[in-house]
Amino acid sequence: MSSKLRQKWHTFLNLPRQSNITWHKSRLIEELSERRKATTPLARLSETSDVLFTISRAEHDGFPIPFRPAWSRTYNALAIIYMLGKFTSRWYFYRVAAYFAGKHDWRGVREVVNPRKGTKLDEVADRHGIDKMKFATAPKVIGLYGVPGAGKTFLMNRLKEQLGEERFAFFEGSEVIASVTTGGLDAFKKLDESEKAEYRKRAVQKIKSTCSKARKVGIVTGHLSFWDDERCDHPMKVVTEDDLDTFTHILYLNTPLLMITEQRKKDTERLRPIVSESRLCAWQNYEIKELSSLCMDKNIMLAYLWSGLRCKLSTFIHDIECHDEEYNMAVANDRLDKILSNHSDDVQTVLFLDADKTLSEDDTSETFWKIQAMMYCETEAWDDDFSSICDAIASKVKLYPQISLLLEKVVEHKHVCPVIVTSGLRLVWEKVIEREGLADVVKVIGGGRINDGLVVTPGVKRSLVVRAREVHGAHTWAIGDSPIDLPMMMAADKAVVVVGKEQTRSKSMDGALRDAILNDGLQARQVLLPYNSLKPRLDPNILPVIHLEDENIQSSIFCRWFQFYHATDDNASKLLSTPMRDDAIRGPALQDAHRKAAHYLSTKYLAQIIGLEPFPVRHPQNKPIDGYRLFNEGQTLIVPLMRGGLPMANGVNEVFPTAQLLHAKFPHDVKRENLEGIVTVILVDSVINSGKSIVEFLQHIKQINDAVRVIVVAGVAQDQAIKGGSAIRAVARSMEVTIVALRVSKNKYTGKGTTDTGNRLFNTTQLD
């Protein structure tokens, strides 16, 4: 394939140019690593095509790779054909999906990331403002798993009787495999493992297609592994990537070992080999641990079933049918809204924390299942047992000292709201927090039971951070330890990775974290708990090590990004605001009222916020004494937003006479030379309605000089302009914003003509 043709193809794809050579290098390293791991001929061909695409894209972006492949070699030619087909089809897939999702400018969607990899579909939808629920819909398919003899087939037949087949489709996994294999199940058993994997793939694709066409929820019995042979040292995992890409939920039958042994003996339909109880125990423990990891990585909702809950299973599956991801998100968002509204009227920062292995080195979910395995005789008493198990686990959980001190300090700062978001057991962590005496401040969002009505997925964690930021206008921190926390960290303003002891920390986190940093732009730091001497993750140059007890970190967490001062209820304010609100007072008299209000705000608030400095003056008794003026008054710039802000700006200038005054109607009226040597800028307007103009000025000034301090002074600030979700609160997530107002108004009316403040000030009420 000639260089000219490759360039034409990349021009056709028109992907965003990556201007950083590090991005291309990291991609190439990753793809070469994947190429080395490939075992089958098809996988090697696919991974080779990814390597060639990475090289050709780097060349197109102006970064030729020093070593170049032989594009004309026969094998590379096959990989190039594969590359062209794979990436072009992905490109078309995203455009078509965007079109059917109702995106108006769908032609602008240019993506080639693997849609089946992790949360890439959600990320693409977010990048292009596409409704994720419309962007990619797949049937709900529930996998029933458990070691052979756990009772999967019996349970599925019972569900078929209870649920019916109008809205549900039932599949015995082995029967579907037999239906896609020439010669049936007997022929399938004679195949080698690679051939079996191909037929398993066909079977699950058939199940997915059937459910999609019939618009039914699929319920499938399946196997994670086989370990019947006592001579084998380890189980043979048979679950496929296609299985994990198809199943939206997995229910694992955590059947008591004695019951499994009895059921295997009494099975007259299958000849089952005799397996010792110790082997069954090891086998079941392996599957529980493996499924927990796989489902977390693949964003599959996982639940464990035991004898006491099987009677409730049909209710659970009805819940799955009715409550999709959108409903799940709505439940989570509603809980966050209630937490923030009950916490404080002044929530400025939300601190999101994962629970297991983040707050402590314990994995409470794993402990729970170990204890529950010893209590398999429960039936009606399960609710009491569940609570007692949670009590037992919570009593043993020890928070990391650094985390404990951080949460205790939150109590002193009402503007910071800590929220634990756990994919584990909500009740355990509520009991832990209650024991620590923090239940009034620290709240938990989580599930663990059907009654909770919520499953916390990586998408839910991310959604909560986005909601806190965009709806409530809060500055957000996300602290977690595993890949399931990465979407939450990506969405937060600040992210911290908790790194525990090497033997207990998440094994899959390094690769996922590296990918998020190098490819997805994650900017995070790591904290080593419980000891600072632990080995860090990755290279500290790309994932810096911090200490939660460090003063700078504490200051950053507890910083008040948004400061709002007003005198609404002061008697002085009521007197000063009366002529400003009196429709009979206009022109110079109204200007004078604005000027007096600015006098009051300058002496009461600005002098306190900015501070004063002494300077020598001569006393009437002819002796030198200290006088006082605004700190750095000569390096202060007063900027009235013309024309409504001018009278108040004059009032501020009278109090601070050596400050500079600059009239500005638009942000670009403030030039770079105007800010040279300036320490403080005081923006002045008569009324803050939506806050849009103020935000434009703030951003413009900070873009020119990020070090300058900006304070806003206004006669009236509309209530909605300073609340969460407003433009002002949004910009306060990236810079400190201070506003001083004479009063707050809940009147949303924006004046025109005779009611416009600017027109009343200058007797131009005939203008609209």
VEXSE-938031 format. One record per residue: x, y, z of N, C-alpha, C in turn. Coordinates in steps of 0.05 Angstrom, whole numbers, plus 5000, padded with zeros to 4 digits. Each point is the difference from the previous one (the first is absolute). Last residue first. Layout:
XYZXYZXYZ/...
***
This chain:
429560035490499449735008502649855005/497651095010501449804985499349725011/497050815040498649974975501249784982/503650315085498049795002498449964975/508250535035499649914972497949785000/504850515076497750124989499649944970/506749635064500850214982497750134984/499049295067502350155010500650254983/493449364975499050175022502350185011/502049364932498450224989499050195022/504949235026501750194985498450234989/495349295043501550175019501750204986/490649614962502949944999501650195017/490450044982500849855024502949935000/495550484928499650165024500949855025/503249524917498850274998499950145026/501449035020500250114973498750285001/503849145074498850254992500550084971/498949035051502150164989498850254988/496749255081499450184978502450164991/498749355075501549924976499650194977/499950055112498450094977501549954974/503249875091498949764988498050074977/509250505049497250024991499249734988/507950495072499349784982497150024993/507650815030497849825007499649784979/507750585004498450135021497749825009/509249584963497650134990498550135023/509849464962498950165022497550154989/506949094974497950194992499050155025/508549314958499050145023498050214991/505749054965498250214993498950125025/508449314958498750115023498350244992/501949174932501350245011498450095025/497549224952502750024989501550255010/490949785023501349745003502950014991/493650734992501449985026501349745005/494550184924502750114996501649995026/491049725003501549824982502950104997/493850525048500949775016501649814983/496150734956502050105019501149765016/492949854941502450054985502350085019/492349405042500150254986502750034986/497549275058499049964973500150264984/499350095106501149774985498849974972/499250985039499549735011501449794982/499550974986502149935018499749725012/493850444939502650054988502349915017/490649995026500749774982502850044987/496450695057500449755015501049784982/502051034977497749814998500849745013/504150975025500749744988497549834999/502851135010498149785004501149754986/505550755007497950105017498049785007/510649814980497550054986498050125020/511149644979498350175017497450064985/509149264998497750124986498350155021/511049674987497750025018497750144985/510349494980497650144990497849985020/511649904989497649945016497750164989/509349634947498550235011497549905015/506249434950500850065028498350225012/499549694908498849805018500550075029/499450554906501750005024498749825021/496550024911502250194996502049985024/492149495003501649914977502450174995/493750245066501749785009501749894978/493650674979502150115017502049785009/492349744950501850164984502450115016/493049535044501749824984502050154983/493850505052501849845017501949834983/493250484956502150175009502049855017/492449544972501650064977502450185007/493549805066501749774994501850064977/493650655023502149985020501949774994/492450094946501950214995502349995019/492949395014501449944976502250214994/493149945073502849975006501749954975/490250195015500849724995502949955008/497050865030497649854993500749704997/504150905052500949744988497549844995/501951125011498349765004501449764987/504650845004497750075017498449755007/510749984984497650024984497750065019/511749894995497750125013497650014980/510549535027498050034979497450115013/510850005027497350025011498150054977/510649595015498150124982497349995014/511249935030497149955005498350154980/509550004992499849785019497149925004/506450514918497650005016499949755018/506850244931500450105027497650005018/497649934901502849995008500450135027/491749954948500449825023502949985008/496950514924498450105023500549845025/503749754915501550225013498550125024/495849324947502349895015501550225015/489850224980502449914984502249895019/488950184996502149975020502449884985/492250094953500850285007502250005021/495449204970502550074985500850295004/491849655040502549895012502550094985/491750664994500449724993502649905012/497250855022497449904992500149714993/506150725063500049774982497249914995/507350795050497349954990500149774981/506750265085499949944971497149934992/506950435086497349964990500049964970/507149925095499650074972497149944992/503750275102499649784982499450104972/501150545080502449964983499849764982/492950285063500550204980502549964983/492549495059502749924993501150184978/491550185032501049885025503049924996/495350344926500250215020501149905026/498249404929502450164995500450225020/492149475001502349845009502650164998/492350404965499849985029502349845012/499050044907500950265010500050015030/496449254959502950004997501250265010/490649914996501149855022503149994999/495550434928499650145025501249865024/500549554913501750235004499550155026/495749184957501849985023501550255007/493849904924498649975025501849995025/501950034902500350245015498949995028/507049454973498550234990497349914989/506649645077498849894976498050214990/509150205060497150004999499049874974/509349925059499049984973496950005001/509850225059497149995002498950014972/509949725046498650104977497049965004/510050065061497249904998498750134976/508850175042500149784980497349864998/501550715062501050114974500249794978/497449745089497950174987501050114973/503349325071500850024972497950174984/495849845087502649874994500550004970/494250785044499749734991502749874994/500550765072498749994973499849704992/502650725092499549744987498650034973/507350575075497349994988499749734987/506950395080499249804980497250054991/506650815035498649775011499449814977/506250965030499449784981498549785014/499251065026501849775005499249774981/495550915018502650024986502049785008/490550145023501950095020502950004990/492849674946499650295004501850115021/503549134948497950065019499650315002/504149394916500650215020497650075017/503149024950498550244995500850205022/503348974953500450235018498350234991/497248944991501850194986500150255016/496348865004500550275011501750174981/492649224974502950035005500450295011/491549184988501050274999503050005004/491949254958501850095022501050284996/493449384953502650054987502150075022/491149815028500849784983502950044989/495850695054500549765015501149774983/497550824960502250055018500849765017/492349954944502550004985502450055018/491150025041500949744989502850014987/495650785043499249775016501349744991/501650844954501050015028499349765016/496950054910502950035000501250005028/490550004986501249744994503050015001/495450825011499449825022501349734996/500550644930501550095024499749805022/494649874926502749914995501950085022/491250325002500049715005502849884996/498650904978500049965029500049715007/499350234909502750075010500249965030/491649884958501949784993502850055011/493650685009499349785017501849764995/500850754945501150055026499449785020/496349964914503049964998501250045028/491050214990500449715001503049934999/497650904990499349915027500449705003/501350414914502250055019499449915029/493349554934502150194993502150055021/490549675036501549934976502250214995/491249665069502750115001501649904976/491149715018499850294997502850134999/498449065016499750064972499950314995/505049415079497750194997499950094971/506949445038497749854991497550184996/508450345032500849844976497649854988/499350495083500050174976500749864974/500249465080497450114995499950204976/507949535039498749894977497350124993/505350255078501550074975498549904975/496649785087499950294995501250074973/500649125028497250064994499650304995/508549695027499449914972497150074993/502850145089501350194982499449944971/497149405066498450244999501150214982/501748954982501050225016498250244998/499349154951498450035024501050225018/504449804915497150014995498450065025/509849974970499050145023496950015000/508849334959497850184994498950115026/508349334947499350175023497750194992/505649044967497950194994499250155026/507849304947499450165024497950204993/504849034961498050214995499450145026/506349314998500450104973498150234994/504549565090497450114991500450134973/505849175047499950274989497250084993/503749135032498150165016499950294992/505749364954497449865004498050185014/508850324987498749974974497249875003/505650085076499150264992498549994974/504249225031497750075017498850274991/507949754959497849834991497550065016/507850445025499150104974497749834989/504249745082498450255003499050104973/501848955022501550234992498250255000/497349075017500350185023501650254993/498449304936497450125007500350205023/507549764927499349915027497550155008/504849684899499350215019499549885027/504849774896499349915026499450245018/499249884887501450105023498949905026/500249684899498049975021501350095026/505050064922497450034987497749965020/509049965030500050244983497350034986/502149245056499050245014500150254983/498549014962502250185003499050255015/494849075017501050144976502450175006/495649775088499149894974501350174978/504949885099497950144984499149844976/503849625097500950054972497750134984/501150175108499149794981501050074971/500950545084502349854990499349794979/493950565052501250164978502449854987/491349535049502750095005501050154976/491349545008500250185023502750135004/497550104915498849945026500349715007/502950864927500849735009499049965028/496950624910500650015028500549725010/499850604899499749755016500850065029/495750574907502349975018499549755017/496550424896499549905027502650005016/494850224901502050125017499449935028/497249614896499650015029502350145013/498349794902500550275012499450025029/499849244933497550145005500350265015/507549414973498150014977497650175005/507149855066501450064975498050044977/496749805089501750245001501250074972/494549225011498450245005501750265000/504249154991498550064976498450265004/504749665074501850104979498550094975/495149585067500850265008501950134980/497349104989497750184996500750295006/506649335018499550034972497750194994/501949825091502350134987499450044970/493749535058499950295000502350134984/497749055024499350094973500250304997/501449525083502149914981499550124972/497550385103498849904975502149944979/502849955105499050204981499049874974/504249545077497150035001498950204979/509449765014498749744999496950035000/506050765006500249874974498449744999/496850825062502249815000500049844975/494950884984500449855025502549814998/495750954953501849774995500649865026/492650754953501049895024501649744993/497750934942500049705000501249905026/494950964964502149885016499749695000/496551004945499849715004502449905016/493550944969502549905011499749705006/493150434955502050224997502749915010/493149254962500450185022502050224993/497549244944497950215000500550215021/505649224990500150154975498250245001/499749385071502450175001500250174975/493249365004499550215020502350195001/501049244946498150194988499350235019/505849315035501250184980498050184986/498749275067499950285009501050194979/500149044991497150085001499750305008/508749554999499050094973497150095001/505050105093499949794980498950104974/501050515086502449834999500149804976/496051085036499449714997502549844995/495151065011502149845012499249714998/497451074961499349714999502449845010/495351085001502349835004499049714998/495951054969499949715006502749875003/493550985004502749914993500149705010/490450454975502049945020502749934988/490550234966502150194998502349965020/491449504978500350135026502450205000/497849524920497450085011500350165026/507849664955498550164981497350105011/506349465054501450224987498250184984/496749225042500950185021501350254987/497649314942497650145011500850205021/506749434964499150204980497650165010/503149295053502050225000499150224980/494849225004499750155024501950245001/500549374928497650174999499750185024/506849344999500750224982497650204999/498749205046501950165014500750254984/494649374959498550145021501950185016/503749434935498450224987498550165021/504849225027501850224994498550244987/493849455062501849924978502050224996/492249675076502050204994502149894980/489249815022502649864996502050214992/489649985052502250134986502449824998/491649865051499150114975502250144984/499149505090501350264997499250144974/497249105025498450225012501350274997/504649214972497850064982498450245010/510149945031497649845004497950094979/508750395002500749755013497649825003/503151104983497949814999500849755015/502351154999500849734993497749815000/504051025037498349914978500949734991/501250655094500749774983498049964979/504150865069497749844991501049794980/503550725084500949834979497749814992/498350635070501550154979500649824975/495749695082498550244993501250154977/504049205038497649954984498550244992/508649795052499950194977497449984984/504349475078498750255008499750214978/503449055000502050215002498850275008/494449254986501849935022502150225004/494350064927498550065024501849945025/503349774915499950305003498650085026/500149084977502750095006500050305005/491949624972500649935027502850085009/497450134911498450185017500649945029/503849434937501450265002498450215016/496249144984502549965015501350285004/492249964946499549985029502549975016/500350004903499550265012499749995031/505749364932497749995018499650275014/505349984907499749785020497550045016/503650614936498849784985499649765018/500551095028501149735001498549814982/502251085033498549864978501249724997/499750895075501149744993498349864979/501551075028498149794992501549754993/501151065051501249744993497949804993/500751134999498249775005501449744991/502251115028501049764988498249765008/498750885034499850034971501149764985/500250115097497349944990499850024970/507949805072499750164975497449934987/503449575080500550285005499450184976/499549054995497950095019500250305005/506749524951497750094983497850115018/507749585037500450294994497750114984/500349085020499550155024500250304995/502349414930497150005004499350165026/509149864982498950174979497050035004/504849415056500550285007498850194979/499449084983498450065024500450305007/505349644932497250034991498250095023/509049785019499950254984497150064990/501749185048500250245017499850264984/495149124966502750104999500150255017/492549325027500650204980503050065000/495249085029501550225011500750194977/492749135025501250194980501450225015/494749305042502849924995501450204981/490750055024501550025026502949944996/493849914928500550285006501750035025/496949144975502150094982500850295007/492949615048502549855006502350114982/491250324985501050105026502749885006/495549694925501050264995501250135025/495649185007502549964986501350274995/491550015037501949915020502849954987/492650244945500850225017502149925020/496449334945501450194984501150245017/494349355040502749904995501750204985/490950185012501550045025502949904997/494449874927500250285004501650065026/497749084977502350124985500350305006/493749265032501450185018502250154985/494349334960498550245006501650205017/505949304973497750024982498550265006/510449465018498050215005497749984980/508449465010497549895008497850215003/509750114978498349944977497349895008/508850445038497350035011497949934980/509650034986499849845024497250015012/502450524924500349724992499849815024/500050955011497449894991500249714992/507950475023498349955024497449874992/505850254931501249795016498349935024/497550724946499449744987501349775015/501750895030497249945002499449724989/508650384989499649905028497149905003/502250434920501249745001499649875027/497150884990498349824984501149725001/504950715041497749915016498249814984/510450275000498049974978497649875014/508650635042498149785000498449994975/506550675031501149794983498249764998/496251025009501649825017501249784982/495650714961499850115027501649835020/500249704913500650294998499950135027/497949074983502850044993500750294993/489949875005501849785004502750064988/493850734987500149895028502249795003/499150964937499349714999500349895029/497951054982501949795008498949724995/498851164979499049734995502249805007/497351065024502249815002498949724996/497051074976499049735007502449814997/498351135014501749784993498749745008/495550815015501750094978501849784990/490450245061501849784991501750104976/493150445065502450114988502049784992/491649905047499250184979502450104984/499649025050500550285005498950174977/497949035016502650055013500450295008/492449614951499849985029502650075014/499449994905498050205009499849995031/505649374957501150274997498150215011/497149094998502350035018501150294999/493149764940499050025027502350045020/502249864910498650255003499150045029/503749174976502050215002498750275005/494449274982501249985027502250215004/495949954916498150095019501249995029/504949644929500050294999498250125020/500149064990502550095011500150315002/492749594956499949945029502550115014/499650064906498150185012499949965031/505249414947501350275002498150195015/496549164981502149975020501450275005/493849934930498750015026502049995022/503449904915499050275002498550035028/503249154973502250185009499050285004/492249325008502449994983502150205011/490949465034501850215009502649984984/492849384986498750275000502150225005/502749074999498550064975499150294999/504049665079502050044979498650084974/494549775071501350255006502150074978/495949174999498050204991501250285004/504949305034500350014971497950194988/499949865093502550124993500250034969/492849525036499750295006502550154991/500349074996498350114978499450295004/505149555067501450044975498350114978/498449725096499750284992501150054972/500749165045497150054998499550284991/508849725017499049904974497050044997/506050215078499050214983498949904974/503949455072498050175012498850214982/507349404974497449865002497850185011/507650504948500249785019497249905005/506050674925497549885010500649775019/505050964957500349735009497349905012/503150784921498649955025500449705007/503550874927500449735011498549985027/501050614902498950005027499949725010/507250444929497749815002499050015029/508050444953497650165007497549825000/509549744986498150014977497550155006/506949875067501450104976498150044977/496749625079500850285005501350124975/497749104999497650174998500750295005/506949355010499150024972497650194997/503249805088502050164984499050044972/494849455055500150275012501850184984/499749084979497750154990500050295010/506649425034500550054971497750174989/499249685089502150204998500550094971/493949305016499050245012502050234997/502549134971498150134982498950265012/506049485053501350104975498150154983/496649555074501450245008501450134977/495849174986498050215004501450275008/505449234992498950074973498050245003/503749615078502150154985498950104974/494449445049500350255015502150184985/498549134968497750174994500350275014/506549365019500350094972497650194993/499749575083502150205000500550124973/493849295011499050255010502150225000/500749214927500150035029499050285008/496849424914501950225006499950045031/496849264915500050065029502250205005/494749964904502249875015499850085030/491449944933501950195011502249855016/491949874922502049845015502150185010/489350244977502950034992501749815018/490550005009500250084972502950034990/496949805091499649774983500350064971/503250405103499550084972499849754982/502350055096497349924993499350074971/508650215040499649715003497349924989/502250915003501649874980499649705001/495950535065498750044974501649864978/503650015088497549834999498750024972/507550565017500849725000497649814997/498450925011501149944974500849714997/497150305084497849994982500949944972/506450155066498749755005497649964981/504850834997501549774989498649735004/494550954990501749865020501249744989/497750824933498749785013501849875021/499350864940501949945021498849785018/498650424898498749825020502049915020/499450924936501649765007498749855022/497650734916499149915027501549745006/501250914930500749725006499149945029/498350764912499849935028500949715003/500650404917499750255014499949955030/504349434912498550005025500050285012/505049854920497149964995498450035026/509750034994498950234985497049994996/504649285041500150235018499150264986/500449194950498149975023499950255017/506449974933497450054988497849965022/508949795020499750294999497250074989/500649055048501450144978499550305002/500549055068498550244993501550164978/503349215045498849974973498350244992/508749615070498050214996498949984971/504349275071500250094972497850204994/505449745098497749984983500550094971/507749545065498550264997497749974981/505749275024500750185021498550265000/497448954966500850274991500550185024/496649105008502950004994501050274991/490749785019501650045025503050014995/491550264935502249815002501850065024/492550564975499149745009502349815006/498850974971502149905018499149745012/497350904926499749725007502449915017/494451014978502449834999499249715005/493650724986502450165001502549824996/489549854965502249915016502350204999/488350044987502749994989502049905019/488750244972501849855018502749974987/492350804985501749794989501549855022/491850764968501049875024501449754991/496251014954501049734998501049895027/492450754963502249975018500949714999/495350504915499549865025502550015017/497550274903499850205021499249885027/502149584911497549965014499450215021/508250034950497850004981497249975013/507949955054499850264988497650024981/502349175040498850195020499650274988/504349354946497349925006498650205019/509250114983498450074976497049945005/506349735066499750294999498250094977/502149095006498350085023499550304999/506149654938497349924993498050085022/509150125016499150204980497149934991/504449415057499250245015499050224981/503249194961497649955017499150255014/508050004949497649994983497549975017/508249955046499550274990497550014982/503049175029498850145022499450294992/504549484939497249935001498650125024/509350154990498750114977497049945001/505649615065499750295005498550134977/502549104991497850035018499450295006/507649794950497549964984497550035017/508450045042499750244983497549984983/502549265056499050235015499650254983/498949034954502050115018499050275011/493049204975501650214988502350095019/492849355018502349884988501950214988/491450205040501849915021502649884989/492850284941501450235013502049915020/494449374959502150094982501650235012/492549695048502149794999502350084982/492450565004501750035024502249785000/495950204903498950045027502250005022/500149934899500449765015499250025029/502550884954499349774983500649745015/497750945048502249824993499049764984/494550705039501850144980502349824992/493449725065498550084976501750144979/503549715086499349774983498750094974/501650665064502549914988499549764982/492850295050500650194979502649934986/497649495075498249954977500450194977/504850115082501049774985498249934976/497450725059502450054985501049774983/490050245024501949825012502550024984/491950755007502049854984501649825019/490550714989501649825017501849834983/494251004999500849784984502049835016/491550785019502549885007500649774981/491850525002502150205000502849895006/492649414989499050234984502250214999/499749125047501850054978499150234982/499249715114498849974973502050084978/500749975102500250254984498649984973/500449265065499150245014499950254982/503049154967497349975009499050265013/508949964974498449994975497049985008/506549945068499650274991498250024975/502649165031498250125019499350294993/506549544951497349894994497950115019/509050245015499050124975497349904993/504449615074499250285006498850144975/503749134991497649995017498950285005/508349934957497849924982497349995015/507950215050499450204980497649934983/505149585081497150024996499150214980/508949625031499050215018497050044997/506149414949498649875022498850215020/508350284942498149794991498849865024/503051005016501449754994498049794992/497551004979500349845024501549754993/493750894952502549855003500149865027/493450554924499849855025502549835002/497750964944501349745001499649875028/494650764935500849935027501249724999/497950894931500449715001501249935027/495150854939500849915027500249705000/501650624910498049855016501149945028/503250884948500449714997498049865018/502851054955498249835016500649714994/504451054987500549714997498249845018/498750944986502349964984500649704995/493150425057499249964972502449914982/501350195092497949795000499149944971/506250705019501249745001498049774999/500051004956498549865021501049715001/506550794966497949814990498749875024/507950674986497450085010497749834991/509849894985498450124979497250095009/506549595058501650194984498350154981/496249305052500550245016501550214983/498649154962497450145002500450265016/507449434993499450134975497450155001/502249515075501950224997499550144974/495149225018499150225017501850254997/502549214955497650114989499050245016/507549515032500650184978497550124987/502449405081497950214999500350194977/504249014997499450155024497750194997/502149584911502050015021499250185023/495649834914499549785019502050005022/500150624925497550045015499549795021/509450404959498549755001497550035016/504250844947500649845023498249755000/500250774937500749734991500849825024/494551014964501249835021500749734989/494950994979502249864987501649855021/490750654980501049795018502049844985/494850724962502450095014501149795019/491949914950502349994981502650085014/491350065042501249735002502449974982/493750765038502550024984501549745001/491650025045499650164976502450014982/496949195066501850225000499850164974/495149175031498750264998501950245001/501349014998499750105027498950285000/502249554920497649885011499550085029/507850334957497650084984497549895013/508349735035499450285008497550104985/503349154977498949995027499250285009/504549934918497249894998498750005027/509050264999498350204986497149914998/506449415036499550225018498250214987/502949264948498249915021499350245019/506450104930497250014991498149935022/509049935020499550284994497150034991/503349135012499550135026499350294996/502549524924497449915010499350125027/508550174964497950144984497349925009/507349565039499850285009498050164984/501549074978499350035028499550295007/503049774911497349925006499150055028/508950194975498250184986497149925006/506749455036500050265013498050194986/501749154962498449975025499750275013/505649974927497249964991498249985024/509050045018499150264991497149984990/504449215026499450165024498950284992/503249424932497549905012499150165024/508250224962497950074981497349905011/507849765046499150275006497850104981/503849164983498549995026499050285007/505349934921497549854998498350015026/506750814977500349725007497349865000/501750964986499349834977500349705006/502250745061497150014993499249804979/507650045075500049954971497149984991/502850605087499549734990500249984970/505750685064497549994984499649714991/505650645079500049754985497349974986/501050815045502749954989500249734984/490950585005501349825017502749934988/494350944986500849744988501649835019/493250835008502049875017500749734988/492950634969502650134999502149895018/490749704980500050235018502750145001/498849234947498150194990500050255017/505249265028501150134976498250224989/496849485071502250185009501350144977/493549354980498850255011502150195010/502849164969499150174977498750255011/502849365064502350114985499150194978/493349535047501350195018502450144986/495649294955498350255001501350215017/504149164997500450144974498350265000/499049425074502750125000500450174975/492149515006499950225019502750145001/499249224949498650224986499950255018/503449215036501950114981498750244985/494649505057501850175016502150124982/494049394961498650235009501850195015/503649184972499450164977498650265008/501549355066502550134992499650184976/492749495029500750215020502550144993/497549264948498250224995500650245019/505049195010500750144975498250244995/501549715103498849874976500850164975/502950315086500849724998499049864974/503051045048498249864983500949714995/504950705048498249835016498249834983/505950664963501649795011498349805016/496050784965500849824977501649765011/497650705059497749834994500749804978/506550635021499749825022497649814995/501550694939502149794997499849805023/494350745004499249824978502149784996/501950685064497649845009499349794978/506750634980501049815021497749815008/497850704942501549804987501049795019/495550755035498149834985501649774986/505050665043498649835020498049814986/504550644947501949815010498649805019/495050744966500549794980501949785010/498450745057497549854996500449784980/507050605015499849815021497449834997/501950754944501349754991499849785021/493050824981502149925019501249734992/492550454956502550164996502249935019/491049564948501349985026502750144998/490350104942502949975000501150005028/490149644966501450235013503049965001/494949514920500049985029501450255013/497149694904500050275012499849995030/499249354920499149955028499950275015/503550044913497249934999498849955028/509250144991498650254995497049954999/505549265007499950145026498750284996/501349494923498149865018499850145026/506350324938497250054990498049875019/509149825016499350285007497250074992/503349164974499650015029499250285009/502449884910497449885005499450015030/508450304972498050184991497249905006/507749465017499750215019497850194993/499348994964501750244997499550205022/499048915001498350245000501850255000/
***
